[in-house]
């Protein structure tokens, strides 16, 4: 009897422990197996090809160059009077260039001996802007700079009738050169300015007349 009782207790315990597992299996038997889908690897947004970008910049740059070329004025031919001035023989030629598309001379000091025949040149060939119109006006002294510069606005050729004005070149538009031939004044320093309206405050220099050269006879 004890043997049968022990065998029955072992079988009952085995049955009790197997029921939860059976219930778990039966509970999941009718459900489909769930799987976590793989996440796609992140991708970068498409970038334009380097060749396409380079072609676009070349197109834009070419269009800008064509626009600038179309806007740049054609330099005028020198007048017959100016052609004669440039052909005239002189002792010295003094050139005052303007900086490209700026209110500035690239040279602010020129000199020649007193009494020499000189050609003074306003060189505006570097400029392309229509606003860059320049000249060179030599005045008697520094006290006349502001007076002449302010009086130039609205007068003919932008040069006032002032006794302090000693020498002047005609106005030179972008891409042009103008000149005047004159005899150097007595030794000293003579300011020069651009009298196109508003320019004189920025465009100033000095013409230096040095003592005349003494020529010695060698005979």
C-alpha positions in Angstrom: 0.0 0.0 0.0 2.8 2.4 0.9 4.5 1.7 -2.4 1.3 2.4 -4.3 0.7 5.5 -2.4 4.2 6.9 -3.1 3.9 6.1 -6.8 0.6 7.9 -7.0 2.0 11.0 -5.3 4.9 11.1 -7.7 2.6 10.8 -10.7 0.3 13.5 -9.4 3.2 15.9 -8.8 4.4 15.2 -12.3 1.0 16.0 -13.7 0.7 19.2 -11.8 4.0 20.5 -13.0 3.3 19.7 -16.7 -0.1 21.5 -16.8 1.3 25.1 -16.9 3.6 24.2 -19.7 0.8 22.6 -21.6 -1.4 25.7 -21.1 1.4 28.0 -22.2 1.9 25.9 -25.4 -1.9 25.8 -26.1 -2.2 29.5 -25.5 0.5 30.3 -28.1 -0.5 27.6 -30.5 -3.1 29.7 -32.3 -1.1 33.0 -32.5 1.2 33.7 -35.4 4.8 34.1 -34.6 5.7 37.8 -34.3 9.0 39.0 -35.7 10.6 42.5 -35.4 11.3 43.7 -38.9 14.8 44.9 -39.7 15.1 48.7 -39.8 16.5 49.9 -43.1 19.9 51.7 -42.8 19.6 55.5 -42.9 20.3 57.0 -46.2 21.6 60.5 -47.0 19.5 62.8 -49.1 20.7 62.7 -52.7 23.3 65.3 -53.5 23.8 66.9 -56.9 26.7 65.5 -58.8 29.9 67.5 -58.6 30.0 67.8 -62.3 26.5 69.2 -62.4 27.4 71.8 -59.7 30.6 72.8 -61.6 28.6 73.2 -64.8 26.0 75.4 -63.0 28.7 77.7 -61.7 30.4 77.9 -65.1 27.0 79.0 -66.6 26.4 81.6 -63.9 29.9 83.0 -64.2 29.8 83.1 -67.9 26.5 85.0 -67.8 28.0 87.5 -65.3 31.0 88.1 -67.5 28.7 88.7 -70.5 26.6 91.2 -68.5 29.7 93.1 -67.4 31.0 93.2 -70.9 27.7 94.5 -72.2 27.6 97.3 -69.5 31.2 98.4 -70.1 31.2 101.5 -72.2 33.2 101.7 -75.5 36.0 104.2 -75.2 35.6 107.2 -77.5 38.2 108.0 -80.1 40.4 111.0 -79.2 39.2 114.2 -80.7 41.4 115.9 -83.3 42.5 118.4 -80.7 43.5 115.6 -78.3 45.3 113.7 -81.1 47.4 116.9 -81.8 48.2 117.2 -78.1 49.5 113.6 -77.9 51.5 114.2 -81.1 53.2 117.3 -79.9 56.9 117.0 -78.9 57.6 117.8 -75.3 60.5 117.7 -72.8 58.7 115.4 -70.4 55.4 113.5 -70.1 53.8 113.2 -66.7 51.1 110.5 -66.5 48.5 110.4 -63.7 46.6 107.1 -63.8 43.3 106.5 -62.0 42.8 103.4 -60.0 40.4 100.9 -61.6 36.8 101.9 -60.8 37.8 103.9 -57.7 38.0 107.5 -56.5 41.8 107.4 -56.4 44.9 108.3 -58.4 47.6 105.6 -58.4 50.2 108.3 -58.6 50.0 111.3 -56.2 53.3 113.0 -57.0 54.8 114.0 -60.4 57.6 116.4 -61.1 59.5 118.1 -63.9 61.9 121.0 -64.1 60.6 124.6 -64.1 60.3 126.0 -67.6 60.1 122.5 -69.3 57.5 121.8 -71.9 55.4 119.0 -70.3 52.5 116.9 -71.4 50.3 116.0 -68.4 48.2 112.9 -69.1 45.0 111.8 -67.3 45.0 108.0 -67.8 41.6 106.5 -67.1 42.0 103.3 -69.2 41.8 101.0 -66.2 38.2 102.0 -65.3 35.1 100.5 -66.7 32.4 102.0 -64.6 30.3 104.8 -66.1 30.6 106.8 -62.8 34.4 106.9 -63.1 35.0 110.1 -65.0 38.2 111.9 -64.0 40.5 114.8 -64.8 43.6 116.5 -63.4 43.4 120.1 -62.4 46.4 121.9 -61.1 45.8 124.8 -58.7 48.0 127.5 -57.4 48.1 126.4 -53.7 46.5 124.2 -51.1 44.1 127.0 -50.0 42.4 126.7 -53.4 41.7 123.0 -53.3 38.4 123.0 -51.5 37.1 126.2 -53.1 37.8 124.9 -56.7 36.5 121.4 -55.8 33.2 122.7 -54.4 32.7 125.2 -57.2 33.1 122.6 -59.9 29.7 121.0 -59.4 27.2 122.1 -62.1 29.6 124.2 -64.2 30.8 123.6 -67.7 33.2 120.7 -68.0 33.2 120.6 -64.2 36.0 123.2 -63.9 35.1 126.6 -62.4 36.4 129.9 -63.7 38.9 130.5 -60.9 42.2 132.3 -61.2 43.8 129.6 -59.0 43.3 127.0 -61.8 46.7 126.8 -63.6 46.4 123.7 -65.8 43.7 121.2 -66.5 43.2 118.1 -68.6 39.8 117.4 -70.3 37.6 114.9 -68.6 38.4 111.3 -69.4 35.7 108.7 -69.4 36.3 105.1 -68.5 38.8 103.6 -70.9 40.1 107.0 -72.1 43.2 109.2 -71.9 43.3 112.9 -72.1 46.2 115.4 -72.0 47.3 119.0 -71.9 50.7 120.5 -72.9 52.0 123.4 -70.8 55.2 125.0 -69.5 56.1 124.1 -66.0 55.6 127.0 -63.5 58.3 128.4 -61.2 59.8 126.0 -58.7 57.4 124.9 -56.0 54.6 122.4 -55.2 51.2 122.8 -56.9 48.3 120.6 -55.8 46.2 118.8 -58.3 42.7 117.4 -57.9 39.9 115.7 -59.9 37.0 118.3 -60.2 34.4 115.8 -61.3 31.6 116.4 -58.7 32.4 114.9 -55.3 35.8 113.4 -56.4 38.2 116.1 -55.2 38.0 115.0 -51.6 39.5 111.7 -52.5 41.6 112.4 -55.6 44.5 114.7 -54.8 48.1 114.9 -55.6 51.0 117.3 -56.1 52.8 118.6 -59.1 56.4 119.4 -58.1 58.3 122.0 -60.2 62.0 121.5 -59.5 64.7 124.1 -60.2 65.5 124.3 -63.9 68.4 122.2 -65.1 71.6 124.1 -65.7 73.2 123.3 -69.0 76.9 123.8 -69.2 78.7 124.5 -72.4 81.4 121.9 -72.9 83.2 123.9 -75.7 
